[in-house]
Amino acid sequence: MSSLNNPIQASDPESEILPSSGNFLIDILPLVLTTILLMIQFFVFKDFTPHIPLAFGLAITGLLIYVRKGKWIDMENHFLKVVRVGLPAIMILLIIGMIIAVWIAAGTVPTILYYGFEFFTPSNFLVSLTLICVAISLATGSSWSTTGTIGLAMMGIGTGLNIPPEVTGGAIVSGAFFGDKMSPLSETTNLTPAATGVDLWDHITNLFPTTIPSLLISLGLYAWLGSTYDTSGANMSLITEMQATLDKNYDLGLITLIPAVVVIVAAVTKLPAVFAGFLGVASGSIIAIFVQDVSLQELFTLLQNGVKSTTGMEIVDNLLSKGGVMSMAWVTLLTILALSFIGGIEYYGSLNAILKKIEKWITNRVSLSAASYTTIIGTGTLIGDVFTTLVLPARLYKDKFEELGYKKTNLTRQIEDCGTLLSPLIPWNMGGSFVAGTLGIATLAYAPYAFFCWLCPIIGFIWALTGIYFPKVRDKDLARHREPAKWEGL
């Protein structure tokens, strides 16, 4: 049985959960009440910031623990343990803020943009658009920034090519959320393995079996769709103007790509993620100072507060005005609150109660995956908060996979496939609401054309059914998981 099933004595700093109340509704009450608060925040107040409902949810959990004769200190000890699990991810998020800023200042991101636009052709608009959004989202780790800048601008070009806006929107979402799933700079890519106790690079490596086939199929579908539209009269002046602006304001060249190469090498050699991030910041800082003539004082300021681009072209300035440690305050606070809340209801016994209800049905790889998929999709649909959707299933199923002899990277892949990628396809989810509001297209209109986002979970479930690309636990894997994480030794 899972370690979640071991009742403990009160006031034990290493406590796991409260004993069951014997009533399932009471056991899941804090989760139900917090979900109601989140839905009020999202649907009634039209405010997609889940911080306060999660904070109230933690307080509600503490109150219910008191009613059940438990102690706040026990819950606090437990949720602090869960928060500690996420500390490497939080540290990485802060480093990501610095990386984004310094890579813009060093010309790394502008160079990726400039040469990415070289592949942009009217005859293959949808394919080119998807690949550009893939490149930008990988470089920045942000699907929202990609959608709100390049994506929004490309909507105009798509309209000029007589391509239906929902088709253009689907291609944008596919490319933008590719990076949200795969980039080591993405908060979801870091939080998911952290909540499950999986190494970041192991997690990213195990995403390829669903990601690559889904992307290739998507590109094939976009190529076919694009061939049905007449793009002969395309006006590519916006792309040309953006390239000219980038070339004028930055010293572009292969040398500016060194920071990206450094991080890629660190990933391949599986250096600790925090250390790899610092290498990315350091190499970017050197390029910014010696190639782009950024002063040391300017460097420190932009690492703290981000870049404020002043190229004079609004779309370029919007795209390149970001980054800095402070830019990660929103997501860092949300991560801490989400981890605290999940840790609180884990101690209260909510997750254990849910697991007991369903684990009699979980007997093999297929039923485990079906339960995981259902929980992730259900959480994303009911709660609508991406971060809770990532953390709750991670804490619920992290032990069940190993109990049945499968690596936890299978779980983290399912969480990314369903939690991260289905987020923009659910109208009331944070992702769906943002994309619809930004692009001006109804979520259910562009969702059928966001091929990549719904192909990944389908292909993932095929791997679960067949056992292909569904790695099993080996003895050395278990031994490694029992050792301190690499980052702790730095």
Backbone hydrogen bonds, N-H to C=O, Kabsch-Sander energy under -0.5 kcal/mol:
donor,donor_aa,acceptor,acceptor_aa,energy
5,N,2,S,-1.9
6,N,3,S,-1.2
8,I,17,I,-1.1
12,D,9,Q,-0.9
15,S,12,D,-2.6
17,I,6,N,-0.6
18,L,347,Y,-2.9
27,D,23,N,-2.3
28,I,24,F,-1.6
29,L,26,I,-0.8
32,V,28,I,-2.2
33,L,29,L,-2.9
34,T,30,P,-2.0
35,T,31,L,-2.1
36,I,32,V,-2.0
37,L,33,L,-2.0
38,L,34,T,-2.5
39,M,35,T,-2.3
40,I,36,I,-2.2
41,Q,37,L,-2.4
42,F,38,L,-2.5
43,F,39,M,-3.1
44,V,39,M,-0.7
44,V,40,I,-1.3
45,F,40,I,-2.3
47,D,41,Q,-2.6
48,F,46,K,-0.5
54,L,50,P,-2.0
55,A,51,H,-2.2
56,F,52,I,-2.9
57,G,53,P,-2.2
58,L,54,L,-1.9
59,A,55,A,-1.9
60,I,56,F,-2.8
61,T,57,G,-2.3
62,G,58,L,-2.1
63,L,59,A,-2.3
64,L,60,I,-2.5
65,I,61,T,-2.1
66,Y,62,G,-2.0
67,V,63,L,-2.2
68,R,64,L,-1.8
69,K,66,Y,-1.7
70,G,65,I,-3.3
74,D,71,K,-0.5
75,M,71,K,-1.5
76,E,72,W,-3.2
77,N,73,I,-2.6
78,H,74,D,-1.8
79,F,75,M,-3.2
80,L,76,E,-2.2
81,K,77,N,-1.2
82,V,78,H,-1.8
83,V,79,F,-2.5
84,R,80,L,-2.2
85,V,81,K,-1.4
86,G,82,V,-1.1
86,G,83,V,-0.6
87,L,83,V,-0.6
87,L,84,R,-1.1
90,I,86,G,-2.4
91,M,87,L,-2.9
92,I,88,P,-2.3
93,L,89,A,-2.3
94,L,90,I,-1.9
95,I,91,M,-2.0
96,I,92,I,-2.9
97,G,93,L,-1.9
98,M,94,L,-1.4
99,I,95,I,-2.8
100,I,96,I,-2.9
101,A,97,G,-1.6
102,V,98,M,-2.8
103,W,99,I,-2.8
104,I,100,I,-1.5
105,A,101,A,-2.3
106,A,102,V,-2.4
107,G,104,I,-0.9
108,T,103,W,-1.5
109,V,103,W,-1.4
111,T,107,G,-2.1
112,I,108,T,-2.0
113,L,109,V,-2.4
114,Y,110,P,-2.9
115,Y,111,T,-2.4
116,G,112,I,-1.6
117,F,113,L,-2.2
118,E,114,Y,-0.5
119,F,116,G,-1.3
120,F,117,F,-1.5
121,T,119,F,-0.6
124,N,121,T,-0.9
125,F,122,P,-1.1
128,S,124,N,-2.8
129,L,125,F,-3.1
130,T,126,L,-2.2
131,L,127,V,-2.3
132,I,128,S,-2.4
133,C,129,L,-2.3
134,V,130,T,-2.2
135,A,131,L,-2.5
136,I,132,I,-2.6
137,S,133,C,-2.5
138,L,134,V,-2.2
139,A,135,A,-2.0
140,T,136,I,-2.1
141,G,137,S,-2.5
143,S,141,G,-0.5
146,T,142,S,-1.4
147,T,143,S,-2.5
148,G,144,W,-2.6
149,T,145,S,-1.0
151,G,146,T,-2.7
152,L,147,T,-1.0
153,A,149,T,-2.1
154,M,150,I,-2.6
155,M,151,G,-1.1
156,G,152,L,-0.7
156,G,153,A,-0.8
157,I,153,A,-1.1
158,G,154,M,-2.7
159,T,155,M,-2.0
160,G,156,G,-1.9
161,L,157,I,-1.3
162,N,159,T,-1.6
163,I,158,G,-2.5
167,V,164,P,-0.9
168,T,164,P,-1.9
169,G,165,P,-2.8
170,G,166,E,-1.8
171,A,167,V,-1.9
172,I,168,T,-2.3
173,V,169,G,-2.5
174,S,170,G,-2.3
175,G,171,A,-2.2
176,A,172,I,-3.0
177,F,173,V,-2.5
178,F,174,S,-0.7
179,G,175,G,-1.0
180,D,176,A,-1.0
181,K,177,F,-1.4
182,M,178,F,-2.3
183,S,179,G,-2.6
186,S,183,S,-1.8
190,N,186,S,-1.2
191,L,187,E,-2.7
192,T,188,T,-2.1
194,A,190,N,-1.4
195,A,191,L,-2.6
196,T,192,T,-0.9
197,G,193,P,-1.4
198,V,193,P,-2.9
203,H,199,D,-2.3
204,I,200,L,-2.5
205,T,201,W,-2.5
206,N,202,D,-1.9
207,L,204,I,-1.3
208,F,204,I,-0.5
208,F,205,T,-1.1
210,T,207,L,-1.1
211,T,207,L,-2.3
212,I,208,F,-2.2
214,S,210,T,-1.4
215,L,211,T,-2.5
216,L,212,I,-2.5
217,I,213,P,-2.5
218,S,214,S,-2.3
219,L,215,L,-2.8
220,G,216,L,-2.1
221,L,217,I,-2.3
222,Y,218,S,-2.7
223,A,219,L,-2.4
224,W,220,G,-2.1
225,L,221,L,-2.8
226,G,222,Y,-3.1
227,S,223,A,-1.5
228,T,225,L,-1.6
229,Y,226,G,-1.5
231,T,229,Y,-0.8
234,A,231,T,-1.5
236,M,234,A,-0.7
240,T,236,M,-2.0
241,E,237,S,-2.6
242,M,238,L,-2.3
243,Q,239,I,-2.3
244,A,240,T,-2.3
245,T,241,E,-2.2
246,L,242,M,-2.3
247,D,243,Q,-2.6
248,K,244,A,-1.9
249,N,245,T,-1.7
250,Y,246,L,-1.5
252,L,250,Y,-1.2
256,T,253,G,-1.1
257,L,254,L,-1.7
258,I,255,I,-1.4
261,V,257,L,-2.1
262,V,258,I,-2.7
263,V,259,P,-1.9
264,I,260,A,-2.2
265,V,261,V,-2.8
266,A,262,V,-2.3
267,A,263,V,-2.1
268,V,264,I,-2.6
269,T,265,V,-2.5
270,K,267,A,-0.9
271,L,266,A,-2.6
276,A,272,P,-2.8
277,G,273,A,-2.3
278,F,274,V,-2.0
279,L,275,F,-2.1
280,G,276,A,-1.9
281,V,277,G,-2.1
282,A,278,F,-3.0
283,S,279,L,-2.7
284,G,280,G,-1.8
285,S,281,V,-2.3
286,I,282,A,-2.0
287,I,283,S,-2.0
288,A,284,G,-2.5
289,I,285,S,-2.2
290,F,286,I,-2.6
291,V,287,I,-2.5
292,Q,287,I,-1.3
294,V,288,A,-2.3
299,L,295,S,-2.5
300,F,296,L,-2.4
301,T,297,Q,-2.1
302,L,298,E,-2.6
303,L,299,L,-2.3
304,Q,300,F,-1.4
305,N,301,T,-3.3
306,G,302,L,-2.0
307,V,322,K,-2.4
309,S,307,V,-0.6
314,E,312,G,-0.6
317,D,313,M,-2.8
318,N,314,E,-2.7
319,L,315,I,-1.6
320,L,316,V,-2.4
321,S,317,D,-0.8
322,K,320,L,-1.0
324,G,97,G,-4.1
325,V,303,L,-2.3
326,M,304,Q,-2.4
327,S,324,G,-0.8
328,M,325,V,-1.7
329,A,326,M,-1.5
332,T,328,M,-2.6
333,L,329,A,-2.5
334,L,330,W,-2.0
335,T,331,V,-2.4
336,I,332,T,-2.3
337,L,333,L,-2.4
338,A,334,L,-2.9
339,L,335,T,-2.6
340,S,336,I,-2.4
341,F,337,L,-2.8
342,I,338,A,-2.5
343,G,339,L,-2.5
344,G,340,S,-2.4
345,I,341,F,-2.6
346,E,342,I,-1.8
347,Y,343,G,-2.1
348,Y,344,G,-2.4
349,G,345,I,-1.3
350,S,345,I,-2.1
351,L,345,I,-0.7
353,A,349,G,-2.2
354,I,350,S,-2.1
355,L,351,L,-2.6
356,K,352,N,-2.4
357,K,353,A,-1.5
358,I,354,I,-1.5
359,E,355,L,-2.6
361,W,358,I,-1.8
362,I,358,I,-0.6
363,T,361,W,-1.1
368,L,364,N,-2.3
369,S,365,R,-2.2
370,A,366,V,-2.6
371,A,367,S,-2.3
372,S,368,L,-2.4
373,Y,369,S,-3.1
374,T,370,A,-2.4
375,T,371,A,-2.3
376,I,372,S,-2.6
377,I,373,Y,-2.7
378,G,374,T,-2.5
379,T,375,T,-2.7
380,G,376,I,-2.4
381,T,377,I,-2.0
382,L,378,G,-3.0
383,I,379,T,-2.3
384,G,379,T,-1.1
386,V,384,G,-0.6
389,T,385,D,-2.0
390,L,386,V,-1.5
391,V,387,F,-2.2
392,L,388,T,-2.6
394,A,390,L,-0.9
395,R,391,V,-2.4
396,L,392,L,-2.0
397,Y,393,P,-2.5
398,K,394,A,-1.1
401,F,397,Y,-1.5
402,E,398,K,-0.6
403,E,399,D,-2.1
404,L,400,K,-1.7
405,G,402,E,-1.2
406,Y,401,F,-3.1
407,K,471,P,-2.0
410,N,407,K,-1.4
412,T,408,K,-2.2
413,R,409,T,-1.9
414,Q,410,N,-1.8
415,I,411,L,-2.5
416,E,412,T,-2.1
417,D,413,R,-3.0
418,C,414,Q,-2.5
419,G,415,I,-2.5
420,T,415,I,-1.0
421,L,416,E,-1.8
422,L,418,C,-0.9
425,L,422,L,-1.3
426,I,422,L,-0.6
426,I,423,S,-1.1
429,N,426,I,-1.6
430,M,384,G,-2.2
432,G,423,S,-1.4
432,G,426,I,-0.5
433,S,429,N,-2.8
434,F,430,M,-2.1
435,V,431,G,-2.4
436,A,432,G,-2.3
437,G,433,S,-2.3
438,T,434,F,-2.4
439,L,435,V,-3.0
440,G,436,A,-1.6
441,I,436,A,-0.6
445,A,442,A,-1.3
446,Y,442,A,-1.6
447,A,443,T,-2.1
449,Y,446,Y,-1.4
450,A,446,Y,-0.6
450,A,447,A,-1.3
451,F,449,Y,-1.8
453,C,450,A,-0.8
454,W,450,A,-1.1
455,L,451,F,-2.1
456,C,452,F,-1.7
458,I,454,W,-1.0
459,I,455,L,-3.0
460,G,456,C,-2.6
461,F,457,P,-2.1
462,I,458,I,-1.7
463,W,459,I,-2.1
464,A,460,G,-1.7
465,L,461,F,-2.4
466,T,462,I,-2.3
467,G,463,W,-2.3
470,F,467,G,-1.0
473,V,405,G,-2.0
477,D,474,R,-0.6
478,L,474,R,-1.9
479,A,475,D,-2.1
480,R,476,K,-2.1
481,H,477,D,-2.2
482,R,478,L,-1.2
483,E,479,A,-0.6
483,E,480,R,-1.0
488,E,485,A,-1.4
489,G,486,K,-1.4
490,L,487,W,-1.2
